[in-house]
Amino acid sequence: MPQVRVMGDDPDHVEQVVSLLLALIGSSPSLTAGDPTRLRHRNGGGRVVFDLNATNRRAPTDRPTRVQSERIDNQAAPRPRHAPVRRELPPG
């Protein structure tokens, strides 16, 4: 999934750019933006990421969509290992 990342040293400017981008994307019938996630920036600036999807994306027509799943049971717990057999030391 495509992701947009906006980052900079001034967190207020980053927020301003993100709000403008989200407004532009929201006005487009072809694009949908996910919820923005605010991340820490190394030097105290701002970093925001969000997913971007094309709403008019066509499915490939050259092959049918096929979904298959298989049941995977949890394997039995491994058997505990037995302690090695201790042998007596030879008489000294």
C-alpha positions in Angstrom: 0.0 0.0 0.0 1.5 3.4 -0.9 2.4 5.6 2.0 3.0 9.3 2.2 5.6 10.7 4.7 5.9 14.3 5.5 8.7 15.3 7.8 10.7 18.4 8.7 12.4 20.3 11.5 9.4 22.6 12.2 6.5 20.5 13.6 4.0 23.4 12.9 5.0 23.6 9.3 4.7 19.8 8.9 1.2 19.9 10.4 0.2 22.7 8.0 1.5 20.8 5.0 -0.3 17.6 6.1 -3.6 19.4 6.6 -3.3 20.9 3.1 -2.4 17.5 1.6 -5.3 15.8 3.3 -7.7 18.5 2.1 -6.5 18.1 -1.5 -6.7 14.4 -1.4 -10.1 14.6 0.2 -11.4 16.7 -2.7 -10.2 14.1 -5.3 -12.7 11.4 -6.1 -9.8 9.1 -7.2 -7.9 9.1 -4.0 -8.5 8.1 -0.4 -6.2 8.9 2.5 -5.9 6.9 5.7 -5.6 8.3 9.2 -2.4 10.2 9.8 0.1 8.8 12.3 2.4 11.1 14.1 5.8 9.7 14.7 8.8 11.0 16.7 11.4 12.9 14.8 15.1 12.6 15.8 15.7 16.4 16.3 12.3 17.3 17.8 10.7 18.2 14.4 7.6 16.7 13.0 7.0 13.4 11.1 3.6 12.3 9.9 2.7 9.3 7.7 -0.6 8.2 6.1 -1.7 5.6 3.6 -2.9 6.7 0.2 -5.2 4.6 -2.0 -6.5 4.9 -5.5 -10.3 4.4 -5.4 -10.6 3.7 -9.1 -7.9 1.1 -9.2 -8.9 -1.8 -11.5 -8.4 -5.4 -10.7 -6.1 -7.3 -13.1 -8.3 -8.8 -15.8 -5.8 -11.3 -17.1 -6.2 -13.7 -14.1 -9.0 -14.5 -11.7 -8.7 -13.7 -8.1 -8.3 -16.8 -6.0 -8.0 -17.1 -2.2 -7.0 -20.2 -0.4 -6.4 -20.9 3.2 -5.3 -23.9 5.1 -5.8 -24.8 8.7 -2.6 -25.0 10.7 -3.0 -26.7 14.1 -0.6 -25.9 16.9 2.0 -28.6 17.1 2.2 -30.7 20.3 4.5 -29.4 22.9 8.0 -30.8 22.5 8.8 -33.7 24.8 11.0 -32.8 27.7 14.5 -34.0 27.3 15.7 -36.6 29.8 18.8 -35.8 31.8 21.7 -37.8 30.5 22.4 -41.0 32.5 25.2 -40.4 35.0 27.8 -43.1 35.3 29.9 -43.6 38.4 33.5 -42.6 38.4 35.9 -45.5 38.3 37.4 -46.4 41.7 40.3 -44.2 42.3 
